[in-house]
């Protein structure tokens, strides 16, 4: 790496209404460097990178790439300067091939013939150079999440990006896919690319980055060489205080509240057996795509069993859908908060009551003042930052959206809580807060069905654990009887009886 930066962000300031997202931030990036941008949800990381890429116009400050100032708010100018960005939520067309997706927007509409053959050769050459193996003719909708991310990276490299921004690149990847991605990023840096990645995951930051810049409250609060810092120091710098995740205490489970015996849901769930008691957390661990989503939807009322016996509070489960399940005392934290948890263009107060509209209506008319007061109580009680009850919810960071979803469910003390990937994409402070709330709900008698791909999370929160593989559940094991290695074997389908310590 040389001293001359390839990117220089100077005194960047950006407001969204009353929210100061970036406050006089200056950051630089050296050639061949991997820079991690670290901070809490809502610290201003994505806003800063969106300014670099031209999605947002700063209120003050300048952006230089390769020593030249690029005009604000013009993504094409950023792309021409060699900047590429891979967003947390992919923007691919599932019905098109990899090659079609990569070529989209790269040719003039007035061109009589598409240069498909040349584009294919260029794509294959880039893929081979950077170890991003993918079939150009594969339909994107048939690819795994990790493969789709490769396509997003290839799109940026196809446009001759020399500077690559990755926003939460591992948020939807398995641990193995994340390891492969960071190996690829290190090879990219060795081949001359400069990279910035946004992350909340401290172990990934320390393993992959050369340098770390920490944002808090829209300001740069620290800068460290990755080799000279620790997870504990970075966590404290992120949140401004020492962070410790809460510890599960032994409890005494109550009556059975959820029971499944030989439950099938089409081809998605195959003979599922489980039992969940009041005041207990049952952890479901597995690699993404093995039936976790179907299980969460089944218990939430979005799917119906095609066979088998499914009982809730001792009675056959209702077939009247989500509304009936909510009334029965089931809360849910959906796996995809953006697609299933909130409606982005609606306000915070509207999203706060969206699953309990009848409770805030009289004669078909919503009592808005009462709904706003309810939303305000969640904002204050669950530390939802970045808006007021009338703010559009899409202005909140992912972590603050998650806290709102958690709050609207827990404030009514559900009898059963379905928590699917409850801390995906959250920072250390937010993870600790969510874990504390889940443990509080368990202690108050709520039965928690925890569905997660995070081994440490499941071991620390769950009383009993089952692995899900191809729609089937393993026999249960107690959390005290397992470690990460054993759970890894269970996730691979190794359910040997001598490994089991069923309770």
Secondary structure, DSSP 8 states (H G I E B T S, - for coil): --SSEEEEEEEEEEEETTEEEEEEEEEEEETT-EEEEEE-TTSSHHHHHHHHHTSS--SEEEEEETTEE--TT-HHHHHHTTEEEE-SS----TTSBHHHHHHTTSS-TT-SS--HHHHHHHHHHHHHHHT----TTSBGGGS-HHHHHHHHHHHHHHTT-SEEEEESTTTTS-HHHHHHHHHHHHHHHHTT-EEEEEES-HHHHHHH-SEEEEEETTEEEEEEEGGG--HHHHHHHHHTS-------------SEEEEEEEEEETTTEEEEEEEEETT-EEEEE--TTSSHHHHHHHHHTSS--SEEEEEETTEE--SS-HHHHHHTTEEEE-S-IIIII--TTSBHHHHHHTT-GGGGEETTEE-HHHHHHHHHHHHHHTT--S--TTSBGGGS-HHHHHHHHHHHHHTT--SEEEEESTTTT--HHHHHHHHHHHHHHHHTT-EEEEEES-HHHHHHH-SEEEEEETTEE---EEGGG--HHHHHHHHTT---GGG----
